[in-house]
């Protein structure tokens, strides 16, 4: 190994694949959900958007299915 390296001659360039890694989307979430992930972000030090992405990715990888039953006993809250 050399004792010194000259990094001044290197030229930086942006990752050409960075645009393929994430897709921006608009999603509407209720306030309680956002507050939950923001609180978790404060505990973990990760941005809340990243936590939401990690959770959704885990659901997709595990192929979790959402089972919703609309019927007696279910009330919809209205603002």
Order of alpha helices (4+ residues) and beta strands (2+ residues): alpha-alpha-alpha
